[in-house]
Amino acid sequence: MNLFRMTMLAAFALGSSAVVCANAGPGAQRQTELLHLLRHDCGSCHGMRLEGGLGPPLTPPALRRLSNEQIVATILHGRPGTPMPPWRPFLSPSEAQWLAMQLKQGVSR
């Protein structure tokens, strides 16, 4: 195998593994922490069952019309002029994406 091919193969392998790691989402312990945050911190406004309260419901039917990107943007940046704060100081974009997917699927109690 020539040097160019070996270099390209190594670059592809490294790039592919970085994409897999980036898309893997948070580890098991962080997932547990994020679900706790969702149930308790988000639940304090969105209802302990996430069916609405001060904030709107965070159930799959209520979120159906929103894309994951819209939900992630709301989580990270909040909603100016409302009580919804930005969670960006506490969550990474990949963690917000993971939470958005959990909400769209339905969070079990």
C-alpha positions as CSV (number, residue, x, y, z in Angstrom):
1,M,0.0,0.0,0.0
2,N,1.5,3.4,-0.9
3,L,1.9,6.2,1.6
4,F,-0.9,8.3,0.2
5,R,-3.4,5.4,0.6
6,M,-2.2,4.7,4.1
7,T,-2.5,8.4,5.0
8,M,-6.0,8.7,3.6
9,L,-7.1,5.4,5.3
10,A,-5.8,6.7,8.6
11,A,-7.5,10.1,8.2
12,F,-10.8,8.4,7.3
13,A,-10.6,6.1,10.3
14,L,-9.8,8.9,12.7
15,G,-12.5,11.1,11.3
16,S,-15.1,8.3,11.5
17,S,-14.3,7.5,15.1
18,A,-14.6,11.2,16.0
19,V,-18.1,11.3,14.4
20,V,-19.1,8.2,16.3
21,C,-17.9,9.6,19.6
22,A,-19.6,12.9,19.0
23,N,-22.9,11.2,18.2
24,A,-22.7,8.7,21.0
25,G,-24.3,11.1,23.4
26,P,-23.6,11.4,27.1
27,G,-22.3,8.4,29.1
28,A,-24.6,6.4,31.4
29,Q,-23.9,8.3,34.5
30,R,-24.5,11.7,32.8
31,Q,-27.7,10.4,31.3
32,T,-28.9,9.6,34.8
33,E,-28.0,13.1,35.9
34,L,-29.7,14.6,32.9
35,L,-32.9,12.7,33.5
36,H,-32.8,13.8,37.2
37,L,-32.4,17.4,36.0
38,L,-35.3,17.0,33.5
39,R,-37.6,15.5,36.1
40,H,-36.8,17.9,38.9
41,D,-35.5,21.2,37.5
42,C,-37.6,21.2,34.3
43,G,-40.5,19.6,36.2
44,S,-40.6,22.5,38.6
45,C,-42.1,24.6,35.8
46,H,-43.3,22.1,33.3
47,G,-45.0,19.9,35.9
48,M,-43.6,17.0,37.7
49,R,-45.1,14.7,35.1
50,L,-44.0,17.2,32.3
51,E,-47.6,17.6,31.4
52,G,-47.5,21.4,31.8
53,G,-47.6,23.9,34.6
54,L,-46.1,27.4,34.5
55,G,-44.4,26.2,31.3
56,P,-46.0,24.2,28.5
57,P,-46.1,20.4,28.5
58,L,-43.0,18.5,27.4
59,T,-44.8,15.4,26.2
60,P,-44.3,13.8,22.8
61,P,-47.7,15.0,21.5
62,A,-47.0,18.6,22.6
63,L,-43.5,18.5,21.0
64,R,-44.5,16.8,17.8
65,R,-44.7,20.0,15.8
66,L,-41.2,21.1,16.9
67,S,-37.9,19.8,15.4
68,N,-35.1,18.5,17.6
69,E,-33.1,21.6,16.6
70,Q,-35.9,23.9,17.9
71,I,-36.1,22.0,21.2
72,V,-32.3,22.1,21.5
73,A,-32.2,25.8,20.8
74,T,-34.9,26.4,23.5
75,I,-33.0,24.3,26.0
76,L,-29.7,26.0,25.4
77,H,-30.8,29.6,24.9
78,G,-34.1,29.8,26.8
79,R,-37.0,31.9,25.7
80,P,-36.4,35.6,26.2
81,G,-39.3,37.4,27.8
82,T,-40.5,34.2,29.5
83,P,-39.4,32.3,32.7
84,M,-37.6,29.8,30.5
85,P,-33.8,30.2,31.3
86,P,-30.9,29.3,29.1
87,W,-29.3,26.0,30.2
88,R,-26.2,26.5,28.1
89,P,-24.0,27.2,31.1
90,F,-24.9,23.7,32.4
91,L,-25.4,21.6,29.3
92,S,-23.4,20.9,26.2
93,P,-25.1,21.0,22.8
94,S,-24.9,17.2,22.6
95,E,-26.5,16.8,26.0
96,A,-29.3,19.2,25.0
97,Q,-29.7,17.1,21.8
98,W,-29.9,13.9,23.9
99,L,-32.6,15.5,26.1
100,A,-34.6,16.6,23.1
101,M,-34.6,13.1,21.8
102,Q,-35.7,11.8,25.2
103,L,-38.5,14.3,25.3
104,K,-39.7,13.4,21.8
105,Q,-39.8,9.7,22.7
106,G,-41.4,10.3,26.1
107,V,-39.7,10.3,29.4
108,S,-40.9,7.4,31.6
109,R,-41.5,8.0,35.3
